[in-house]
Amino acid sequence: MLDILIKGGTVIDGTGGAPLEADVGVADGRIAIVVADVAQEAARTIDAQGLHLAPGFIDPHSHSDLTLLVDPRAQSKIRQGVTTEVIGNCGFSPAPLLGAAVDEVRARTDLLGLEMTWADFGGYVDRLRSPGAAVNVVPLVGHNTVRGAVLGYCDVQPDPAQMTAMQDLVGEAMAQGARGLSTGLFYPPGHYARTDEVVELARVAARYGGAYFSHIRSESDRGLAAVAEAIEIGQKAEIGVQIAHLKLAGYRNWSKIDGLVAMLDDTVRTGVRVGADQYPYHASSCWLAAMLPYWAQGGGAKAIAERLRDPGVRAQLRLDWKENRAEWENRRGVRAWSEVVISEFDARPEVLGRSIAEISEAEGKDPLDAAFDLIAASAGQVGAVW
Ligand SMILES: [Zn+2]
């Protein structure tokens, strides 16, 4: 007897084949039979007439590292049909916790009311395993966390001993359950790393059979060069590359899409394993602090907030913005402040869902000041949709 029989649905099995009208039987927690008109009895029968059935979806790009600890039921994913998540993306993982990385992760755990009971990657994985999560989890170790742990969050290069320390941390994390290395070369402190540093760390992940997931260095004006860097890392480190949330941000960059696709196709033909994921809407989400030029993003969340309280810094930022210098491409090609909407800021729920344009008008401020005030007040923890 089956435990569950799902009757009359249209099965899309993920192999790329044609949709199939079939019943699906489940026994002992596994799919036992997929054929038309199953005759077996079942403890529970579900009528799926007019509905589609598919295997659980894999979300290759998620940041549920800490929220899975808050609510292991993962309802926001399960209800979309996602049953496997790759976490630790964009260079940010909740472990290993050492040095300056401790405070950066704590800023997030505090916000979520979580106690930071782990230190190394294995400790985090143990915490995830008990009580467990509703989704399967593929955790990555993040370069930003590793670099923050060894070098802090400023614009510095590692000496040989520091390079070894970072390699050791990546190796340890891989041995303790990480399935790959992620980088966020768009964000500090990962942004300060040269390509060779990432190659060296990716080699360690490759030794453990891991993959390399990259939030590339630029997703707008210098997007093609950034894709080329990710491919180069894959070639040199002999590791499979997954380019995260592939996009060409900024209206002026949209026309480069054919060149980008051709570049990826050519790479695949040379035998380098490169893939990409993409979200199905033309908006992106990030910390609002990512709109700042890199010189203003250094030192971690608290340093950013403090810096923005300095009128001299604001004057310089205003000048940079006006001149639209190349290093400020983080503004991501937005045309108007109505295109930047606040999505996360627990301390000020009244700003959620409102654009910088609306907030600045309501507060009688210039939009740049309204944005800087939000970043300063949230210690860098305010989220936005562009
Ligand atoms: Zn990212």
Residues whose N, C-alpha, C, O or C-beta is under 5 A from the ligand:
A	BS01	ZN	C90 H215
